[in-house]
Amino acid sequence: MQNNNNRIEDQIILETLTKVKNPLGDLYHISKSNEFLEKVKEIYASTVLPGHFKGWKKHIKMTQKMVVPMGSVEFLLFDDRASENKDLQSIIIGENNYKRLIIPPNIWYGFRCHGDDVAMIINTPDMAHDPAEVERLPLDNDYIPNHLEN
């Protein structure tokens, strides 16, 4: 994806998903589309504990497609290619804001549990994991601005 306007919010996508309430336990759609499923190359779930942050990383080729069916997660995004706005963008998704967050390649991101319960993220990226196409930064770094203050 080309970065023509230097704005993260113009590069990421938030898709509204269906959540069906049921007194015995809710149903969370992840996809009903063959087109979506044909592009999925890997599916995995990870958890994040309350009070903890996972990050920083960016994928050079892979597009991340994440949903949070349990708990709530705050994603912090940073585009180091931007010439003007170098601020972090925060997006919160989860049980009460059930959406798919699509992060294109070359966007730095990290995430943290946004609440008092363990949160679960399901990722359906468009390629299988390849350690050679991932860049990582330690949590405590001087490259991504103000990330420890948020």
ABEGO torsion letter per residue (X at the ends): XBBAAGBAAAABBBBBBBBBBBAAEBBBBABABAAAAAABABBBBBBBBBGBBBOBBBBAABBBBBBBABEBBBBBBBBAABAABABBBBBBBEAABBBBBBBBBGBBBBBBBBEABBBBBBBBBABBBBAAABBBBBABBAABBGAAAX
